[in-house]
Amino acid sequence: MSGKRPPKLDLMRDARRVLEPNWLRPDERLIEFAPVWKLPVLEGVPRPPWPPEQLAKRILTVVGTVLLWIVGSVVMLALLVFLAEGLSGASAGGDVPSKQKRTKGPAVVVHGRGDNSDAGRLLSPALRRRGWWVLTDQRLAFVAPVGRSYSKFWSGSGPKTKIDGHVQVDTVLEVREGRYTCEEVHRTRKTRILRRTKPAGLYRRMLLSDGSGIDLRRRHQ
């Protein structure tokens, strides 16, 4: 066994390069995948608890974020006060139109009626890991790499990951193809402030026997 450090994965770009040689069975076909960095959106089912090691890390992250926010707010306020007079007359030419970023729906939605629903019973603290929700012609699964990965902010940019040899992954959740039916649905979302209904995108919906299920957003809309 070599002491070579595993590559730091880009979940957005490395899905096929990791899943096809390291996780798919020889006769299995990859249909859809969605990279995630946190628990999926839950509708009607309770959140699983934090595992102890992730809870401690989460507390440290929140404390650090709050401190940075306080320092950043003070600096920004001072900067705005300094620039206020110079900027007050700079907009005489009217508003400049800007590109509006299209808001998409969540990558994955788990929905059901309580923790005793089929979908609710699938939830576990391990679903808070980074990884991919994967749909093949044989199963639906949540697959998490064992090694390091970039945060969502840094994913999709930078140099291509150099992957040599086997990449270890964990199958955190798996539902065999015969346990669900698959259909396509158009989901909607609510805007944060005005609570208006907007399109969220096209999803593949895996329905379990009791009507609960998992919606996976299609990569190509």
C-alpha positions in Angstrom: 0.0 0.0 0.0 1.5 3.4 -1.0 1.3 6.5 1.1 0.1 8.5 -1.8 -2.5 11.2 -0.8 -5.8 10.9 -2.6 -6.8 13.7 -5.0 -8.9 16.6 -3.8 -12.1 16.2 -5.9 -14.2 18.7 -7.7 -17.7 17.4 -7.1 -19.1 19.4 -10.1 -16.6 18.2 -12.7 -15.3 14.8 -11.4 -18.6 12.9 -11.0 -18.3 10.7 -14.1 -14.5 10.3 -13.7 -15.0 8.9 -10.2 -18.4 7.1 -10.4 -17.9 5.2 -13.7 -14.6 3.4 -12.9 -15.0 3.2 -9.1 -18.6 2.7 -8.3 -20.8 1.6 -11.3 -21.2 -2.1 -11.9 -20.1 -3.4 -15.3 -23.6 -3.6 -16.7 -24.9 -0.4 -15.1 -25.7 2.8 -16.9 -25.4 6.3 -15.3 -28.5 8.3 -15.9 -28.4 11.4 -13.6 -26.2 12.7 -10.8 -26.3 15.8 -8.6 -23.3 17.1 -6.5 -24.3 18.2 -3.0 -22.4 19.7 -0.1 -25.1 19.5 2.6 -28.3 17.8 3.5 -31.0 17.8 0.8 -34.1 20.0 1.0 -36.6 18.1 3.2 -40.4 18.5 2.8 -42.6 16.8 5.4 -39.7 14.7 6.9 -37.6 15.7 9.9 -33.9 16.5 9.8 -31.6 13.8 10.9 -29.3 14.7 13.9 -25.8 16.0 13.5 -23.1 13.4 14.1 -20.8 14.5 17.0 -17.7 15.2 14.8 -19.7 17.2 12.3 -21.5 19.1 15.1 -18.3 20.3 16.7 -17.0 21.4 13.3 -20.3 23.2 12.6 -20.1 25.1 15.8 -16.6 26.3 15.1 -17.6 27.3 11.5 -20.6 29.3 12.8 -18.5 31.1 15.4 -15.8 31.9 12.9 -18.4 33.2 10.4 -20.0 35.5 12.9 -16.7 37.0 13.9 -15.7 37.6 10.3 -19.2 39.1 9.6 -18.7 41.5 12.5 -15.3 42.6 11.4 -16.4 42.8 7.7 -19.5 44.9 8.6 -17.3 47.5 10.5 -14.9 47.8 7.6 -17.7 48.1 5.1 -19.5 50.7 7.1 -16.3 52.8 7.3 -15.7 52.4 3.6 -19.3 53.5 2.7 -19.1 56.5 4.9 -15.8 57.5 3.3 -17.2 57.1 -0.2 -20.7 58.5 0.3 -20.0 62.0 -0.8 -18.1 61.0 -3.9 -20.7 58.5 -5.1 -23.7 60.7 -4.4 -23.6 62.4 -7.8 -22.2 59.6 -9.9 -25.5 58.1 -11.1 -26.8 61.1 -13.2 -26.8 59.0 -16.3 -29.6 56.7 -15.1 -29.7 53.1 -14.1 -27.5 50.6 -15.8 -29.2 47.3 -16.5 -27.4 44.2 -15.1 -27.7 40.6 -15.9 -30.1 38.8 -13.5 -28.8 35.5 -12.2 -31.3 32.8 -12.8 -32.2 31.1 -9.5 -32.6 27.4 -9.8 -34.3 24.9 -7.5 -32.5 22.7 -5.1 -30.5 19.8 -6.5 -32.3 17.2 -4.4 -35.6 17.2 -2.5 -36.7 14.4 -0.1 -40.5 14.5 0.6 -42.9 12.5 2.6 -45.2 12.4 5.7 -43.0 12.1 8.8 -40.0 10.0 9.7 -42.1 6.8 9.4 -42.6 7.3 5.7 -40.5 5.3 3.3 -38.4 8.4 2.4 -38.2 9.4 6.0 -36.7 6.1 7.0 -33.9 6.6 4.4 -32.6 9.7 6.2 -29.5 9.5 8.3 -26.8 11.8 9.7 -24.4 10.5 7.0 -26.5 12.3 4.3 -24.9 15.6 5.5 -21.6 14.5 3.9 -20.4 15.9 0.6 -21.1 13.7 -2.4 -23.4 12.8 -5.3 -27.0 11.7 -5.5 -26.9 9.2 -8.3 -29.6 7.6 -10.5 -28.7 4.7 -12.7 -30.8 2.1 -14.6 -30.5 -0.2 -11.5 -30.6 2.0 -8.4 -30.9 5.4 -6.7 -28.0 6.1 -4.3 -26.1 8.7 -2.3 -22.4 8.2 -2.9 -19.8 10.1 -0.8 -16.0 10.2 -1.5 -13.8 9.2 1.4 -11.1 11.7 0.6 -11.0 15.5 0.3 -13.2 17.7 -1.9 -13.6 21.3 -2.7 -16.3 23.4 -1.2 -19.2 24.5 -3.4 -17.7 27.9 -3.8 -14.5 26.6 -5.4 -16.1 23.7 -7.4 -16.3 24.0 -11.2 -13.2 26.2 -11.5 -9.5 25.9 -11.4 -7.3 23.2 -13.0 -8.6 19.7 -13.8 -8.2 17.2 -11.0 -5.4 14.7 -11.6 -6.9 11.3 -10.7 -4.5 8.3 -10.8 -5.8 4.9 -9.8 -8.7 4.0 -7.5 -10.8 6.5 -5.7 -12.5 5.2 -2.6 -16.2 6.1 -2.2 -19.0 5.1 0.3 -22.5 4.1 -0.7 -24.3 5.9 2.1 -27.9 5.2 0.8 -29.1 2.8 -1.9 -32.6 2.0 -3.2 -32.9 -0.8 -5.8 -34.8 0.0 -9.0 -37.7 -2.3 -8.2 -38.6 -0.3 -5.1 -39.6 3.0 -6.8 -41.2 4.3 -10.0 -39.6 7.2 -11.9 -41.4 10.1 -13.5 -40.5 13.6 -14.6 -42.1 16.6 -12.9 -41.8 20.4 -13.0 -41.2 21.7 -9.5 -41.9 25.3 -8.3 -40.3 27.4 -5.6 -41.2 30.4 -3.5 -39.2 33.6 -3.6 -37.7 34.5 -0.3 -39.2 38.0 0.3 -42.5 38.3 -1.7 -43.2 34.5 -1.5 -44.1 34.4 -5.2 -44.2 31.1 -7.0 -41.5 30.6 -9.6 -40.4 27.6 -11.8 -37.7 25.6 -10.1 -36.8 23.3 -13.0 -37.4 19.8 -14.3 -36.9 16.9 -11.9 -36.7 13.1 -12.0 -39.1 12.0 -9.2 -38.5 8.6 -7.6 -41.7 7.6 -5.9 -41.7 4.9 -3.2 -44.6 2.6 -2.4 -46.3 5.0 0.1 -46.1 8.1 -2.1 -43.1 9.6 -0.5 -40.0 10.0 -2.6 -36.9 11.8 -3.8 -36.7 14.4 -6.5 -33.4 14.8 -8.4 -33.0 17.9 -10.5 -32.0 17.2 -14.1 -28.7 18.6 -15.2 -29.9 19.4 -18.7 -33.1 21.5 -18.6 
